Amino acid sequence: MFIRQSAGVALLLASLPISAFAQTTKVFIDQDTSGPGGTDSISIAMLLKAPNVEVVGIGVVAGDAWLDQALYHTLKIAEVCGKPGVPIAAGASEPLLQNGESMKMRHALWGPKPGDGWYGNWGDRVAPPGTLPPAPGGPPGIKPVAKHAAELLIEMARNYPGELVVYTAGPMTNVALAVKLAPDIVSKIKKVYSMGGSIFVNEKFNFWWDAEAAAIHMRTDWNEKELTPIDVCHKTRMRRELVDAIAKAETPLARYIKEAYASDDEERFTFMWDELAAAAIIDPGIITRTEELYVDVDWSWGPNYGKTVWFRAEQGGPWWAKKTWRVQTDIDVERFEKLYLELMTRP
């Protein structure tokens, strides 16, 4: 089943300021923050800067970076955005069951990871643990809270029952731990937005890094659940023109972005995966089409480890499925980029 806004409704919503879309939404972010800049850090910045979002906590997980690097860049982006009071907690440094060695064994037995060849903190494009890539403006001056990210999520779900929205844009290890430690939070969380998996394109990273955790998350009976798969992210692109437009603002965040994207490194100017998932929370009208699918993850230790498994709603779900995921399939690119520029240049 596809859901599309009418042209009249879309035109009306496009004319409204961000603050008009909804009352303030309380959001918990879970992210594997690499940096400086890039899809992880900037998606956090979008949610921190949105006037209709209150970020009540941020959990950090390894994945795109080692845990110490991810925490460093999360603290820095919160500081740059003028949000030093948001509690930030370090979480899982490894998957629930697998690790870098098991990844190398799968690689040796069945060949390279499908998709873009991104191995995150287990690959040769990420500095070793303990090596902190410098952030624009120097190291962060704020500190994390003294608890695990899963504990922080549990605390916020219980503090804001029926209100909290959870945004996951990295591996789902922290979320899976929270669900197993405190099953009562599932009914308390209003909605989850997740970035990961794929429907028709090659599977990528977030499900693959910890497929066991991803399967727990995807099978959890959340009240509402929306997925930003790799497929729809291919409709976006970070561009030099966007950076140049932001740089004119001369705010701390604009200066951060200008420096983070100073080089023409191709990896800097790629699809805006996590930014799109964040935008869907801030302005749902950016998503113009969705499909209801049952979504699972292959967590068998073999060549398909981390592969997205999905079924159309009319086919009927697998035995464990109670609800479908609302899977995003199309977007208003112009509206998305307008929102992105507005948020990145807010004083």
KOLTI-627174 format. One record per residue (C-alpha): y, z, x; residue number from 1. Coordinates in steps of 0.02 Angstrom, whole numbers, plus 32768, in hexadecimal, padded with zeros to 4 digits. Example, Ala and Ser with C-alpha at 12.3 -4.5 7.8 and 13.67 -1.06 7.14 Angstrom:
<rec><y>7F1F</y><z>8186</z><x>8267</x><n>1</n></rec>
<rec><y>7FCB</y><z>8165</z><x>82AC</x><n>2</n></rec>
//
This chain:
<rec><y>8000</y><z>8000</z><x>8000</x><n>1</n></rec>
<rec><y>80AA</y><z>7FD0</z><x>8045</x><n>2</n></rec>
<rec><y>814B</y><z>8028</z><x>8019</x><n>3</n></rec>
<rec><y>81F2</y><z>7FCE</z><x>802E</x><n>4</n></rec>
<rec><y>82A2</y><z>8004</z><x>8002</x><n>5</n></rec>
<rec><y>8305</y><z>7F93</z><x>7F92</x><n>6</n></rec>
<rec><y>8392</y><z>7F33</z><x>7FE8</x><n>7</n></rec>
<rec><y>8414</y><z>7F8E</z><x>7F7D</x><n>8</n></rec>
<rec><y>83D5</y><z>803A</z><x>7FAD</x><n>9</n></rec>
<rec><y>83CD</y><z>800A</z><x>8065</x><n>10</n></rec>
<rec><y>8480</y><z>7FC8</z><x>8061</x><n>11</n></rec>
<rec><y>84BF</y><z>8066</z><x>800D</x><n>12</n></rec>
<rec><y>8466</y><z>80D9</z><x>8089</x><n>13</n></rec>
<rec><y>84A4</y><z>8075</z><x>811E</x><n>14</n></rec>
<rec><y>8558</y><z>809A</z><x>80EC</x><n>15</n></rec>
<rec><y>853F</y><z>8156</z><x>80EE</x><n>16</n></rec>
<rec><y>855F</y><z>81CA</z><x>8183</x><n>17</n></rec>
<rec><y>84C9</y><z>8220</z><x>81D1</x><n>18</n></rec>
<rec><y>84F7</y><z>82C7</z><x>8183</x><n>19</n></rec>
<rec><y>84E7</y><z>827C</z><x>80D5</x><n>20</n></rec>
<rec><y>842E</y><z>8254</z><x>80DE</x><n>21</n></rec>
<rec><y>83EB</y><z>8302</z><x>80BE</x><n>22</n></rec>
<rec><y>8409</y><z>83B9</z><x>80D3</x><n>23</n></rec>
<rec><y>83E8</y><z>83FE</z><x>8180</x><n>24</n></rec>
<rec><y>8332</y><z>83EB</z><x>81B3</x><n>25</n></rec>
<rec><y>82E3</y><z>846E</z><x>8223</x><n>26</n></rec>
<rec><y>827F</y><z>8415</z><x>82AA</x><n>27</n></rec>
<rec><y>8204</y><z>844F</z><x>832F</x><n>28</n></rec>
<rec><y>81F2</y><z>83D1</z><x>83BE</x><n>29</n></rec>
<rec><y>8154</y><z>83C0</z><x>8426</x><n>30</n></rec>
<rec><y>816D</y><z>8349</z><x>84B8</x><n>31</n></rec>
<rec><y>8128</y><z>8317</z><x>8563</x><n>32</n></rec>
<rec><y>81D5</y><z>82FE</z><x>85AB</x><n>33</n></rec>
<rec><y>81E5</y><z>828B</z><x>863F</x><n>34</n></rec>
<rec><y>828D</y><z>825E</z><x>8687</x><n>35</n></rec>
<rec><y>8316</y><z>8253</z><x>86A9</x><n>36</n></rec>
<rec><y>833B</y><z>81EA</z><x>8610</x><n>37</n></rec>
<rec><y>82B0</y><z>8187</z><x>85C1</x><n>38</n></rec>
<rec><y>8262</y><z>818E</z><x>8515</x><n>39</n></rec>
<rec><y>822B</y><z>8246</z><x>8521</x><n>40</n></rec>
<rec><y>82D0</y><z>8293</z><x>8555</x><n>41</n></rec>
<rec><y>833E</y><z>8225</z><x>84EA</x><n>42</n></rec>
<rec><y>82DA</y><z>8242</z><x>844B</x><n>43</n></rec>
<rec><y>82F6</y><z>82FD</z><x>8465</x><n>44</n></rec>
<rec><y>83AF</y><z>82DA</z><x>847A</x><n>45</n></rec>
<rec><y>83B3</y><z>8279</z><x>83D6</x><n>46</n></rec>
<rec><y>836D</y><z>830C</z><x>8375</x><n>47</n></rec>
<rec><y>83DC</y><z>838A</z><x>83CE</x><n>48</n></rec>
<rec><y>8478</y><z>8322</z><x>83A9</x><n>49</n></rec>
<rec><y>8450</y><z>82F4</z><x>82F4</x><n>50</n></rec>
<rec><y>84C4</y><z>8354</z><x>827E</x><n>51</n></rec>
<rec><y>843E</y><z>835C</z><x>81F7</x><n>52</n></rec>
<rec><y>83B9</y><z>83A6</z><x>826B</x><n>53</n></rec>
<rec><y>83A6</y><z>8458</z><x>82AB</x><n>54</n></rec>
<rec><y>832C</y><z>845E</z><x>833C</x><n>55</n></rec>
<rec><y>82DE</y><z>850C</z><x>8333</x><n>56</n></rec>
<rec><y>8269</y><z>84FB</z><x>83C9</x><n>57</n></rec>
<rec><y>8223</y><z>8484</z><x>844A</x><n>58</n></rec>
<rec><y>8172</y><z>8488</z><x>848F</x><n>59</n></rec>
<rec><y>814C</y><z>842F</z><x>8532</x><n>60</n></rec>
<rec><y>80A5</y><z>83DF</z><x>855E</x><n>61</n></rec>
<rec><y>8069</y><z>837F</z><x>85F6</x><n>62</n></rec>
<rec><y>8045</y><z>82C6</z><x>85E3</x><n>63</n></rec>
<rec><y>80CD</y><z>824E</z><x>8618</x><n>64</n></rec>
<rec><y>80F5</y><z>82CF</z><x>869F</x><n>65</n></rec>
<rec><y>80A6</y><z>836A</z><x>86E9</x><n>66</n></rec>
<rec><y>80D0</y><z>8407</z><x>8687</x><n>67</n></rec>
<rec><y>8150</y><z>844A</z><x>8704</x><n>68</n></rec>
<rec><y>81AB</y><z>83A2</z><x>8704</x><n>69</n></rec>
<rec><y>81A6</y><z>8394</z><x>8647</x><n>70</n></rec>
<rec><y>81EE</y><z>8444</z><x>8633</x><n>71</n></rec>
<rec><y>8277</y><z>841F</z><x>86B3</x><n>72</n></rec>
<rec><y>82B1</y><z>8383</z><x>8657</x><n>73</n></rec>
<rec><y>82A5</y><z>83D5</z><x>85AB</x><n>74</n></rec>
<rec><y>8314</y><z>8465</z><x>85E4</x><n>75</n></rec>
<rec><y>838E</y><z>83EA</z><x>8630</x><n>76</n></rec>
<rec><y>83A2</y><z>837B</z><x>8597</x><n>77</n></rec>
<rec><y>83BC</y><z>8414</z><x>8528</x><n>78</n></rec>
<rec><y>8443</y><z>8450</z><x>859E</x><n>79</n></rec>
<rec><y>8497</y><z>83A5</z><x>85A5</x><n>80</n></rec>
<rec><y>8499</y><z>839E</z><x>84E7</x><n>81</n></rec>
<rec><y>84F0</y><z>8447</z><x>84DE</x><n>82</n></rec>
<rec><y>845A</y><z>84A0</z><x>8491</x><n>83</n></rec>
<rec><y>842C</y><z>8529</z><x>8510</x><n>84</n></rec>
<rec><y>83F7</y><z>85A1</z><x>8486</x><n>85</n></rec>
<rec><y>8365</y><z>853B</z><x>8444</x><n>86</n></rec>
<rec><y>82C3</y><z>8593</z><x>8478</x><n>87</n></rec>
<rec><y>825C</y><z>8525</z><x>84ED</x><n>88</n></rec>
<rec><y>81AA</y><z>8553</z><x>851C</x><n>89</n></rec>
<rec><y>812E</y><z>850A</z><x>8598</x><n>90</n></rec>
<rec><y>8085</y><z>84E1</z><x>8550</x><n>91</n></rec>
<rec><y>7FE6</y><z>8489</z><x>8585</x><n>92</n></rec>
<rec><y>7FDA</y><z>8446</z><x>8636</x><n>93</n></rec>
<rec><y>7F32</y><z>83F0</z><x>8615</x><n>94</n></rec>
<rec><y>7ED3</y><z>83AA</z><x>857E</x><n>95</n></rec>
<rec><y>7E5D</y><z>8418</z><x>851B</x><n>96</n></rec>
<rec><y>7DC3</y><z>83D1</z><x>856F</x><n>97</n></rec>
<rec><y>7DE7</y><z>833C</z><x>85E1</x><n>98</n></rec>
<rec><y>7E4A</y><z>8334</z><x>8682</x><n>99</n></rec>
<rec><y>7E80</y><z>82BB</z><x>8709</x><n>100</n></rec>
<rec><y>7DD4</y><z>82B8</z><x>8758</x><n>101</n></rec>
<rec><y>7D7C</y><z>828A</z><x>86B6</x><n>102</n></rec>
<rec><y>7DFE</y><z>8201</z><x>869D</x><n>103</n></rec>
<rec><y>7DD5</y><z>81B9</z><x>8749</x><n>104</n></rec>
<rec><y>7D1B</y><z>81C0</z><x>871F</x><n>105</n></rec>
<rec><y>7D36</y><z>8160</z><x>867C</x><n>106</n></rec>
<rec><y>7D9F</y><z>80E3</z><x>86DD</x><n>107</n></rec>
<rec><y>7D13</y><z>80CA</z><x>875C</x><n>108</n></rec>
<rec><y>7C8D</y><z>80B7</z><x>86D5</x><n>109</n></rec>
<rec><y>7CE7</y><z>804C</z><x>8654</x><n>110</n></rec>
<rec><y>7D81</y><z>8003</z><x>86A6</x><n>111</n></rec>
<rec><y>7E3C</y><z>8023</z><x>8699</x><n>112</n></rec>
<rec><y>7E8F</y><z>8072</z><x>8603</x><n>113</n></rec>
<rec><y>7EB8</y><z>7FF0</z><x>857D</x><n>114</n></rec>
<rec><y>7F6C</y><z>7FC6</z><x>8559</x><n>115</n></rec>
<rec><y>7FFA</y><z>7FD7</z><x>85D4</x><n>116</n></rec>
<rec><y>7F9F</y><z>8030</z><x>8662</x><n>117</n></rec>
<rec><y>800B</y><z>80CC</z><x>8651</x><n>118</n></rec>
<rec><y>7FA9</y><z>8165</z><x>868E</x><n>119</n></rec>
<rec><y>8037</y><z>81E3</z><x>8683</x><n>120</n></rec>
<rec><y>802A</y><z>8278</z><x>86F7</x><n>121</n></rec>
<rec><y>7F7F</y><z>823A</z><x>8734</x><n>122</n></rec>
<rec><y>7FC5</y><z>8194</z><x>8770</x><n>123</n></rec>
<rec><y>801D</y><z>815E</z><x>880E</x><n>124</n></rec>
<rec><y>80C5</y><z>8143</z><x>87B8</x><n>125</n></rec>
<rec><y>80E5</y><z>81FE</z><x>879F</x><n>126</n></rec>
<rec><y>8115</y><z>8272</z><x>882E</x><n>127</n></rec>
<rec><y>8097</y><z>82FC</z><x>885A</x><n>128</n></rec>
<rec><y>80A5</y><z>83A4</z><x>8800</x><n>129</n></rec>
<rec><y>8129</y><z>8413</z><x>884D</x><n>130</n></rec>
<rec><y>8198</y><z>837C</z><x>8871</x><n>131</n></rec>
<rec><y>822C</y><z>837D</z><x>87FB</x><n>132</n></rec>
<rec><y>8288</y><z>82D7</z><x>87EE</x><n>133</n></rec>
<rec><y>8343</y><z>82FF</z><x>87F4</x><n>134</n></rec>
<rec><y>839D</y><z>8300</z><x>874F</x><n>135</n></rec>
<rec><y>8450</y><z>82C2</z><x>8739</x><n>136</n></rec>
<rec><y>84C5</y><z>8354</z><x>8753</x><n>137</n></rec>
<rec><y>8447</y><z>83BE</z><x>87B2</x><n>138</n></rec>
<rec><y>83BD</y><z>8436</z><x>877D</x><n>139</n></rec>
<rec><y>83C5</y><z>848B</z><x>86D2</x><n>140</n></rec>
<rec><y>8415</y><z>8535</z><x>86C9</x><n>141</n></rec>
<rec><y>83B3</y><z>8571</z><x>8632</x><n>142</n></rec>
<rec><y>8306</y><z>85BE</z><x>862E</x><n>143</n></rec>
<rec><y>826D</y><z>85AD</z><x>85BD</x><n>144</n></rec>
<rec><y>8231</y><z>8639</z><x>854B</x><n>145</n></rec>
<rec><y>819E</y><z>86A3</z><x>8587</x><n>146</n></rec>
<rec><y>8119</y><z>8663</z><x>850F</x><n>147</n></rec>
<rec><y>80A4</y><z>85CF</z><x>84FC</x><n>148</n></rec>
<rec><y>80E4</y><z>8539</z><x>849B</x><n>149</n></rec>
<rec><y>8057</y><z>854E</z><x>841C</x><n>150</n></rec>
<rec><y>8091</y><z>8601</z><x>83FD</x><n>151</n></rec>
<rec><y>8144</y><z>85C6</z><x>83E5</x><n>152</n></rec>
<rec><y>810B</y><z>8545</z><x>8365</x><n>153</n></rec>
<rec><y>80A7</y><z>85C8</z><x>8307</x><n>154</n></rec>
<rec><y>813E</y><z>863C</z><x>8307</x><n>155</n></rec>
<rec><y>81B3</y><z>85B6</z><x>82C3</x><n>156</n></rec>
<rec><y>8138</y><z>857E</z><x>823D</x><n>157</n></rec>
<rec><y>812E</y><z>8631</z><x>81FE</x><n>158</n></rec>
<rec><y>81E9</y><z>864C</z><x>820D</x><n>159</n></rec>
<rec><y>8210</y><z>85B1</z><x>81A3</x><n>160</n></rec>
<rec><y>8181</y><z>859A</z><x>8127</x><n>161</n></rec>
<rec><y>8195</y><z>84FD</z><x>80C1</x><n>162</n></rec>
<rec><y>822B</y><z>84C5</z><x>8128</x><n>163</n></rec>
<rec><y>81EE</y><z>849A</z><x>81D6</x><n>164</n></rec>
<rec><y>81D4</y><z>83E5</z><x>820B</x><n>165</n></rec>
<rec><y>816C</y><z>83CB</z><x>82A9</x><n>166</n></rec>
<rec><y>818E</y><z>8337</z><x>831A</x><n>167</n></rec>
<rec><y>8107</y><z>830B</z><x>8399</x><n>168</n></rec>
<rec><y>812B</y><z>8282</z><x>8417</x><n>169</n></rec>
<rec><y>80B0</y><z>82AA</z><x>84A3</x><n>170</n></rec>
<rec><y>7FFA</y><z>82DF</z><x>84AC</x><n>171</n></rec>
<rec><y>7FCD</y><z>8354</z><x>841C</x><n>172</n></rec>
<rec><y>7F80</y><z>83E1</z><x>8484</x><n>173</n></rec>
<rec><y>8000</y><z>8466</z><x>8457</x><n>174</n></rec>
<rec><y>7FF6</y><z>843A</z><x>839F</x><n>175</n></rec>
<rec><y>7F37</y><z>843E</z><x>839F</x><n>176</n></rec>
<rec><y>7F39</y><z>84E8</z><x>83F3</x><n>177</n></rec>
<rec><y>7FB4</y><z>852B</z><x>8372</x><n>178</n></rec>
<rec><y>7F4A</y><z>84EB</z><x>82E1</x><n>179</n></rec>
<rec><y>7EAD</y><z>853E</z><x>8326</x><n>180</n></rec>
<rec><y>7F05</y><z>85E1</z><x>8352</x><n>181</n></rec>
<rec><y>7F5F</y><z>85F0</z><x>82AB</x><n>182</n></rec>
<rec><y>7F17</y><z>8580</z><x>8221</x><n>183</n></rec>
<rec><y>7F92</y><z>85CD</z><x>81A4</x><n>184</n></rec>
<rec><y>8022</y><z>8569</z><x>81EF</x><n>185</n></rec>
<rec><y>7FDC</y><z>84C4</z><x>81AB</x><n>186</n></rec>
<rec><y>8010</y><z>84EB</z><x>80F8</x><n>187</n></rec>
<rec><y>80B6</y><z>8533</z><x>8133</x><n>188</n></rec>
<rec><y>80F1</y><z>8496</z><x>8190</x><n>189</n></rec>
<rec><y>814F</y><z>8420</z><x>811D</x><n>190</n></rec>
<rec><y>8129</y><z>837D</z><x>8179</x><n>191</n></rec>
<rec><y>80F2</y><z>8339</z><x>8221</x><n>192</n></rec>
<rec><y>8137</y><z>829D</z><x>8276</x><n>193</n></rec>
<rec><y>80CD</y><z>825D</z><x>8306</x><n>194</n></rec>
<rec><y>80E3</y><z>81D1</z><x>8383</x><n>195</n></rec>
<rec><y>8040</y><z>818B</z><x>83C5</x><n>196</n></rec>
<rec><y>7FAA</y><z>811F</z><x>83AA</x><n>197</n></rec>
<rec><y>7FA5</y><z>8069</z><x>8376</x><n>198</n></rec>
<rec><y>7F68</y><z>8000</z><x>82E6</x><n>199</n></rec>
<rec><y>7F58</y><z>7F4F</z><x>832B</x><n>200</n></rec>
<rec><y>7F9A</y><z>7F55</z><x>83DE</x><n>201</n></rec>
<rec><y>7F3F</y><z>7FA3</z><x>8472</x><n>202</n></rec>
<rec><y>7F37</y><z>8060</z><x>846B</x><n>203</n></rec>
<rec><y>7FB2</y><z>80B7</z><x>84DC</x><n>204</n></rec>
<rec><y>7FCE</y><z>8167</z><x>851D</x><n>205</n></rec>
<rec><y>7FEA</y><z>81FB</z><x>84A9</x><n>206</n></rec>
<rec><y>7F3F</y><z>81F7</z><x>8454</x><n>207</n></rec>
<rec><y>7EE7</y><z>81C3</z><x>84F5</x><n>208</n></rec>
<rec><y>7F25</y><z>8255</z><x>8562</x><n>209</n></rec>
<rec><y>7ECF</y><z>82D6</z><x>84F2</x><n>210</n></rec>
<rec><y>7E66</y><z>827F</z><x>846E</x><n>211</n></rec>
<rec><y>7E14</y><z>8322</z><x>8435</x><n>212</n></rec>
<rec><y>7EBF</y><z>836E</z><x>840F</x><n>213</n></rec>
<rec><y>7EFA</y><z>82CD</z><x>83BD</x><n>214</n></rec>
<rec><y>7E61</y><z>82CD</z><x>834C</x><n>215</n></rec>
<rec><y>7E82</y><z>8381</z><x>8318</x><n>216</n></rec>
<rec><y>7F37</y><z>8356</z><x>82F0</x><n>217</n></rec>
<rec><y>7F10</y><z>82B6</z><x>8291</x><n>218</n></rec>
<rec><y>7E88</y><z>830A</z><x>822A</x><n>219</n></rec>
<rec><y>7EF1</y><z>83A3</z><x>81FD</x><n>220</n></rec>
<rec><y>7F1F</y><z>83AC</z><x>8145</x><n>221</n></rec>
<rec><y>7FDC</y><z>83AE</z><x>815F</x><n>222</n></rec>
<rec><y>8046</y><z>83AF</z><x>80C0</x><n>223</n></rec>
<rec><y>809A</y><z>830C</z><x>80F2</x><n>224</n></rec>
<rec><y>807D</y><z>82A2</z><x>818C</x><n>225</n></rec>
<rec><y>80D1</y><z>8208</z><x>81D3</x><n>226</n></rec>
<rec><y>809C</y><z>81A2</z><x>826A</x><n>227</n></rec>
<rec><y>8103</y><z>8133</z><x>82DD</x><n>228</n></rec>
<rec><y>807D</y><z>80C6</z><x>832F</x><n>229</n></rec>
<rec><y>8097</y><z>8059</z><x>83C8</x><n>230</n></rec>
<rec><y>8098</y><z>7FBD</z><x>8359</x><n>231</n></rec>
<rec><y>813E</y><z>7FE2</z><x>8302</x><n>232</n></rec>
<rec><y>818F</y><z>801D</z><x>83A4</x><n>233</n></rec>
<rec><y>8180</y><z>7F6B</z><x>83E6</x><n>234</n></rec>
<rec><y>8210</y><z>7F3F</z><x>8372</x><n>235</n></rec>
<rec><y>8285</y><z>7FA9</z><x>83DE</x><n>236</n></rec>
<rec><y>82C6</y><z>7F95</z><x>848F</x><n>237</n></rec>
<rec><y>8335</y><z>7FFC</z><x>8501</x><n>238</n></rec>
<rec><y>83BB</y><z>7F87</z><x>8545</x><n>239</n></rec>
<rec><y>8445</y><z>7F8A</z><x>85C6</x><n>240</n></rec>
<rec><y>84C2</y><z>7F66</z><x>853B</x><n>241</n></rec>
<rec><y>8496</y><z>800A</z><x>84E6</x><n>242</n></rec>
<rec><y>84AE</y><z>806C</z><x>8587</x><n>243</n></rec>
<rec><y>8556</y><z>8019</z><x>85A8</x><n>244</n></rec>
<rec><y>8592</y><z>8041</z><x>84F8</x><n>245</n></rec>
<rec><y>855D</y><z>80F7</z><x>850A</x><n>246</n></rec>
<rec><y>85AE</y><z>8109</z><x>85B6</x><n>247</n></rec>
<rec><y>865A</y><z>80EC</z><x>856A</x><n>248</n></rec>
<rec><y>8650</y><z>8193</z><x>850E</x><n>249</n></rec>
<rec><y>8663</y><z>81FB</z><x>85AE</x><n>250</n></rec>
<rec><y>8608</y><z>8290</z><x>8562</x><n>251</n></rec>
<rec><y>8589</y><z>82F7</z><x>85C5</x><n>252</n></rec>
<rec><y>84FA</y><z>829C</z><x>856D</x><n>253</n></rec>
<rec><y>854B</y><z>81F2</z><x>8588</x><n>254</n></rec>
<rec><y>855F</y><z>8216</z><x>8642</x><n>255</n></rec>
<rec><y>84AA</y><z>8251</z><x>864B</x><n>256</n></rec>
<rec><y>846E</y><z>81AF</z><x>85FB</x><n>257</n></rec>
<rec><y>84DE</y><z>8143</z><x>8667</x><n>258</n></rec>
<rec><y>8496</y><z>8191</z><x>8705</x><n>259</n></rec>
<rec><y>83E2</y><z>8196</z><x>86C6</x><n>260</n></rec>
<rec><y>83EA</y><z>80DB</z><x>86A1</x><n>261</n></rec>
<rec><y>8454</y><z>80AA</z><x>8737</x><n>262</n></rec>
<rec><y>83CB</y><z>8041</z><x>8785</x><n>263</n></rec>
<rec><y>837F</y><z>7FA7</z><x>8734</x><n>264</n></rec>
<rec><y>82D0</y><z>7FF0</z><x>8743</x><n>265</n></rec>
<rec><y>8266</y><z>7F94</z><x>86C3</x><n>266</n></rec>
<rec><y>8210</y><z>8037</z><x>8690</x><n>267</n></rec>
<rec><y>82B7</y><z>807B</z><x>8657</x><n>268</n></rec>
<rec><y>82D7</y><z>7FEA</z><x>85E0</x><n>269</n></rec>
<rec><y>823C</y><z>7FE9</z><x>8575</x><n>270</n></rec>
<rec><y>820C</y><z>800A</z><x>84C0</x><n>271</n></rec>
<rec><y>8262</y><z>809E</z><x>846C</x><n>272</n></rec>
<rec><y>81C2</y><z>80F4</z><x>8433</x><n>273</n></rec>
<rec><y>81F6</y><z>81A9</z><x>841D</x><n>274</n></rec>
<rec><y>82A9</y><z>817E</z><x>83ED</x><n>275</n></rec>
<rec><y>8269</y><z>811F</z><x>8355</x><n>276</n></rec>
<rec><y>81FB</y><z>81B0</z><x>831F</x><n>277</n></rec>
<rec><y>8290</y><z>8226</z><x>832E</x><n>278</n></rec>
<rec><y>8300</y><z>81AD</z><x>82CF</x><n>279</n></rec>
<rec><y>8287</y><z>81B0</z><x>823C</x><n>280</n></rec>
<rec><y>82AA</y><z>826A</z><x>8226</x><n>281</n></rec>
<rec><y>8367</y><z>8258</z><x>8235</x><n>282</n></rec>
<rec><y>8379</y><z>81BE</z><x>81C7</x><n>283</n></rec>
<rec><y>82DA</y><z>8192</z><x>8167</x><n>284</n></rec>
<rec><y>832C</y><z>80F2</z><x>812A</x><n>285</n></rec>
<rec><y>8312</y><z>80A5</z><x>81D6</x><n>286</n></rec>
<rec><y>825A</y><z>8093</z><x>81A7</x><n>287</n></rec>
<rec><y>8252</y><z>8001</z><x>812D</x><n>288</n></rec>
<rec><y>8196</y><z>7FF2</z><x>8115</x><n>289</n></rec>
<rec><y>8100</y><z>8066</z><x>8123</x><n>290</n></rec>
<rec><y>8047</y><z>805C</z><x>80FD</x><n>291</n></rec>
<rec><y>7FD5</y><z>80EA</z><x>80C6</x><n>292</n></rec>
<rec><y>7F43</y><z>80F5</z><x>8141</x><n>293</n></rec>
<rec><y>7EBE</y><z>8171</z><x>816F</x><n>294</n></rec>
<rec><y>7ED3</y><z>8186</z><x>822C</x><n>295</n></rec>
<rec><y>7E59</y><z>81D3</z><x>82A7</x><n>296</n></rec>
<rec><y>7E3B</y><z>81D1</z><x>8363</x><n>297</n></rec>
<rec><y>7D9C</y><z>81A7</z><x>83C1</x><n>298</n></rec>
<rec><y>7D7A</y><z>823E</z><x>842F</x><n>299</n></rec>
<rec><y>7CCD</y><z>820A</z><x>846A</x><n>300</n></rec>
<rec><y>7CC0</y><z>820C</z><x>8528</x><n>301</n></rec>
<rec><y>7CB3</y><z>8151</z><x>8543</x><n>302</n></rec>
<rec><y>7D13</y><z>80AE</z><x>8551</x><n>303</n></rec>
<rec><y>7D6C</y><z>80CB</z><x>84AA</x><n>304</n></rec>
<rec><y>7DAA</y><z>817A</z><x>84D3</x><n>305</n></rec>
<rec><y>7E55</y><z>8191</z><x>8481</x><n>306</n></rec>
<rec><y>7E4A</y><z>80F3</z><x>8417</x><n>307</n></rec>
<rec><y>7E9D</y><z>80FA</z><x>836D</x><n>308</n></rec>
<rec><y>7E25</y><z>80EB</z><x>82DA</x><n>309</n></rec>
<rec><y>7E70</y><z>80C2</z><x>8230</x><n>310</n></rec>
<rec><y>7E3F</y><z>8097</z><x>817E</x><n>311</n></rec>
<rec><y>7EA8</y><z>804F</z><x>80F2</x><n>312</n></rec>
<rec><y>7EC3</y><z>80C4</z><x>805F</x><n>313</n></rec>
<rec><y>7E6A</y><z>804F</z><x>7FE5</x><n>314</n></rec>
<rec><y>7DD0</y><z>8051</z><x>8054</x><n>315</n></rec>
<rec><y>7DBD</y><z>810B</z><x>803C</x><n>316</n></rec>
<rec><y>7DCA</y><z>8189</z><x>80C7</x><n>317</n></rec>
<rec><y>7D45</y><z>81D4</z><x>8138</x><n>318</n></rec>
<rec><y>7CF0</y><z>8276</z><x>8107</x><n>319</n></rec>
<rec><y>7D71</y><z>82E6</z><x>815A</x><n>320</n></rec>
<rec><y>7E0D</y><z>8291</z><x>8115</x><n>321</n></rec>
<rec><y>7E70</y><z>82E0</z><x>8088</x><n>322</n></rec>
<rec><y>7F15</y><z>8282</z><x>809A</x><n>323</n></rec>
<rec><y>7F51</y><z>81E0</z><x>80E4</x><n>324</n></rec>
<rec><y>7FD4</y><z>81D0</z><x>816B</x><n>325</n></rec>
<rec><y>8073</y><z>8173</z><x>813E</x><n>326</n></rec>
<rec><y>8071</y><z>80F3</z><x>81CB</x><n>327</n></rec>
<rec><y>8115</y><z>809C</z><x>81F5</x><n>328</n></rec>
<rec><y>8107</y><z>7FDE</z><x>81FE</x><n>329</n></rec>
<rec><y>81B9</y><z>7F9B</z><x>81FA</x><n>330</n></rec>
<rec><y>826A</y><z>7FD5</z><x>821F</x><n>331</n></rec>
<rec><y>8321</y><z>7FA7</z><x>820D</x><n>332</n></rec>
<rec><y>8347</y><z>7F88</z><x>82C6</x><n>333</n></rec>
<rec><y>8403</y><z>7F79</z><x>82AF</x><n>334</n></rec>
<rec><y>840B</y><z>801E</z><x>8251</x><n>335</n></rec>
<rec><y>839D</y><z>8071</z><x>82D4</x><n>336</n></rec>
<rec><y>840C</y><z>803A</z><x>8365</x><n>337</n></rec>
<rec><y>84A9</y><z>806D</z><x>8306</x><n>338</n></rec>
<rec><y>8461</y><z>811C</z><x>82EC</x><n>339</n></rec>
<rec><y>842C</y><z>8126</z><x>83A2</x><n>340</n></rec>
<rec><y>84DB</y><z>80FA</z><x>83E1</x><n>341</n></rec>
<rec><y>852E</y><z>8171</z><x>8367</x><n>342</n></rec>
<rec><y>84C3</y><z>8203</z><x>83A0</x><n>343</n></rec>
<rec><y>84D0</y><z>81DE</z><x>845B</x><n>344</n></rec>
<rec><y>858E</y><z>81D7</z><x>8453</x><n>345</n></rec>
<rec><y>85AD</y><z>826F</z><x>83E5</x><n>346</n></rec>
<rec><y>8623</y><z>82EC</z><x>843A</x><n>347</n></rec>
//
